Amino acid sequence: MSGKTSGRFPVFRLCLLAMAVALNLVGGQIALLLRLPIYLDSIGTILTGALLGPWLGMVPSLLSGLLMGISVDVYSLYFAPVGMLTGLFSGLLLRGRPLKGWRILGRGLGVSLPGTLASALINAAVFGGVTSSGSTLLVQLLSRSPLGLTGSIVAVQFLTDYADRCISLLLVGAFLPLISSELRRRLAGGE
């Protein structure tokens, strides 16, 4: 055996993807159980995007959305594309860049905005503002304001998505410096 990885998927990447799916599932369950107005289901996705790039960054949200959707929260199936957008933009905006200080706020906006637009459309068109998320209460309260239902969905979705992504970025930013250069090399495909 020559030690080359051509033709196979490096085991370290596979392990990272599995861990990312588990992080998404655990975070999402915590948010659901506590009825938080944030989601915590994209921590693994953002981590994967930051380490492996945009295409592999989409995989954890697809898998965790499918697993959550068929097991405990059917809404997760519908919102899996939102997480995939988060992974895509995490890979584009975060890979190889430091996550420190005030940069997190700007990158949080870049990572959350595309998914927020998709999420608001899905929420309004399919669910009328009522989902399993803790943010549903905020939407219902604001829907009686001059914003109306659609405006409330967009406003709440933007605020909750942005807060969720910034929290996730803070957690990922705290974790990334702990990864050794050897592990980074192996994740990049080196043996």
C-alpha positions as CSV (number, residue, x, y, z in Angstrom):
1,M,0.0,0.0,0.0
2,S,1.5,3.3,-1.0
3,G,-0.3,5.6,1.4
4,K,-1.9,7.7,-1.3
5,T,-5.5,8.7,-1.0
6,S,-6.4,8.8,-4.7
7,G,-9.7,7.2,-5.4
8,R,-10.8,7.1,-1.8
9,F,-12.4,9.5,0.6
10,P,-10.0,10.3,3.5
11,V,-11.2,8.7,6.8
12,F,-10.5,11.9,8.8
13,R,-12.9,13.8,6.6
14,L,-15.5,11.1,7.0
15,C,-15.1,11.2,10.8
16,L,-15.4,15.1,10.7
17,L,-18.6,14.8,8.7
18,A,-20.0,12.3,11.2
19,M,-19.1,14.5,14.1
20,A,-20.6,17.5,12.4
21,V,-23.9,15.7,11.9
22,A,-23.9,14.7,15.6
23,L,-23.2,18.3,16.6
24,N,-26.1,19.5,14.5
25,L,-28.4,16.9,15.9
26,V,-27.5,17.5,19.5
27,G,-27.6,21.3,19.1
28,G,-31.0,21.1,17.3
29,Q,-32.5,18.9,20.0
30,I,-31.3,21.2,22.8
31,A,-32.9,24.2,21.0
32,L,-36.1,22.3,20.5
33,L,-36.4,20.9,24.0
34,L,-35.7,24.3,25.6
35,R,-37.9,26.1,23.0
36,L,-35.1,28.5,22.2
37,P,-35.7,31.2,19.6
38,I,-32.4,30.1,18.0
39,Y,-31.7,26.7,16.3
40,L,-28.2,25.5,17.3
41,D,-28.4,23.0,14.4
42,S,-25.6,24.5,12.2
43,I,-22.5,24.3,14.5
44,G,-21.2,21.2,12.7
45,T,-22.1,22.6,9.3
46,I,-20.2,25.8,9.9
47,L,-17.2,23.8,11.3
48,T,-17.2,21.6,8.3
49,G,-17.4,24.5,5.9
50,A,-14.6,26.3,7.6
51,L,-12.3,23.2,7.5
52,L,-13.3,21.4,4.3
53,G,-14.8,24.1,2.1
54,P,-18.2,24.9,0.6
55,W,-19.2,21.6,-1.1
56,L,-18.5,19.3,1.9
57,G,-19.8,22.1,4.2
58,M,-23.3,21.3,2.8
59,V,-23.3,17.6,3.7
60,P,-23.8,17.8,7.5
61,S,-27.0,19.8,7.2
62,L,-28.4,17.6,4.5
63,L,-27.8,14.5,6.6
64,S,-28.9,15.9,9.9
65,G,-32.0,17.5,8.3
66,L,-32.9,14.1,6.9
67,L,-32.2,12.3,10.2
68,M,-34.1,14.8,12.3
69,G,-36.9,15.0,9.7
70,I,-37.6,11.3,9.7
71,S,-37.1,10.8,13.4
72,V,-38.2,13.7,15.6
73,D,-38.9,16.9,13.8
74,V,-40.5,16.8,10.3
75,Y,-39.9,20.5,9.9
76,S,-36.2,19.7,9.6
77,L,-36.8,18.1,6.2
78,Y,-38.1,21.3,4.7
79,F,-35.4,23.5,6.2
80,A,-32.4,21.2,5.1
81,P,-31.8,23.4,2.1
82,V,-31.3,26.4,4.4
83,G,-28.6,24.5,6.3
84,M,-27.0,23.5,3.0
85,L,-26.8,27.2,2.1
86,T,-25.2,27.9,5.5
87,G,-22.6,25.2,4.8
88,L,-22.0,26.5,1.3
89,F,-21.4,30.1,2.5
90,S,-19.5,29.0,5.5
91,G,-17.0,27.3,3.2
92,L,-16.8,30.3,0.9
93,L,-16.4,32.9,3.6
94,L,-14.6,31.0,6.4
95,R,-12.2,28.5,4.9
96,G,-8.7,29.5,5.8
97,R,-9.7,32.7,7.5
98,P,-9.5,33.5,11.2
99,L,-12.7,33.8,13.3
100,K,-11.9,36.4,15.9
101,G,-13.4,39.5,17.3
102,W,-15.7,41.7,15.4
103,R,-15.1,39.8,12.2
104,I,-17.6,37.3,13.5
105,L,-20.4,39.8,13.1
106,G,-19.7,40.5,9.5
107,R,-19.1,36.9,8.6
108,G,-22.2,35.9,10.5
109,L,-24.2,38.2,8.3
110,G,-22.6,36.7,5.1
111,V,-23.2,33.1,6.4
112,S,-26.8,33.7,7.5
113,L,-28.3,36.0,4.9
114,P,-28.7,33.5,2.0
115,G,-30.3,30.9,4.3
116,T,-32.5,33.5,5.9
117,L,-34.0,34.4,2.6
118,A,-34.7,30.8,1.8
119,S,-35.9,30.1,5.3
120,A,-38.3,33.0,5.3
121,L,-39.8,31.8,2.0
122,I,-40.2,28.3,3.2
123,N,-41.7,29.4,6.5
124,A,-44.2,31.8,4.9
125,A,-45.2,29.7,1.9
126,V,-45.3,26.2,3.5
127,F,-46.0,26.8,7.2
128,G,-47.6,30.2,7.5
129,G,-45.2,31.1,10.2
130,V,-45.9,28.2,12.5
131,T,-43.0,25.7,13.0
132,S,-41.5,23.7,15.8
133,S,-39.0,26.4,16.6
134,G,-39.2,28.7,19.6
135,S,-39.2,31.7,17.2
136,T,-42.8,30.8,16.2
137,L,-44.0,32.7,19.2
138,L,-42.2,35.8,18.1
139,V,-43.7,35.5,14.7
140,Q,-47.2,35.1,16.1
141,L,-46.8,38.1,18.4
142,L,-45.5,40.4,15.6
143,S,-48.0,39.2,13.0
144,R,-50.6,41.4,14.6
145,S,-48.3,44.5,14.1
146,P,-48.1,46.6,11.0
147,L,-45.5,44.1,9.7
148,G,-48.2,41.5,9.1
149,L,-47.5,37.8,8.9
150,T,-44.9,37.8,6.0
151,G,-43.0,40.8,7.4
152,S,-43.0,39.2,10.8
153,I,-41.6,36.0,9.4
154,V,-38.8,37.8,7.5
155,A,-37.9,40.0,10.5
156,V,-37.9,37.2,13.1
157,Q,-36.1,34.9,10.7
158,F,-33.4,37.4,10.1
159,L,-32.9,38.2,13.8
160,T,-32.9,34.5,14.9
161,D,-30.8,33.2,12.1
162,Y,-28.2,36.0,12.6
163,A,-28.1,35.4,16.3
164,D,-27.9,31.6,15.8
165,R,-25.1,31.9,13.2
166,C,-23.0,34.3,15.3
167,I,-23.3,32.0,18.3
168,S,-22.3,29.1,16.1
169,L,-19.4,31.1,14.7
170,L,-18.2,32.0,18.2
171,L,-18.2,28.3,19.2
172,V,-16.4,27.2,16.0
173,G,-14.0,30.1,16.3
174,A,-13.1,28.9,19.8
175,F,-12.6,25.3,18.6
176,L,-10.6,25.9,15.4
177,P,-7.3,27.0,17.2
178,L,-7.4,23.7,19.1
179,I,-7.0,21.6,15.9
180,S,-3.4,20.6,15.4
181,S,-1.6,21.2,12.2
182,E,-1.2,17.4,11.8
183,L,-5.0,17.0,11.9
184,R,-5.5,19.9,9.5
185,R,-3.1,18.2,7.1
186,R,-5.0,14.9,7.4
187,L,-8.3,16.6,6.9
188,A,-6.9,18.2,3.7
189,G,-6.3,14.6,2.4
190,G,-2.7,14.0,3.4
191,E,-1.8,10.7,5.1
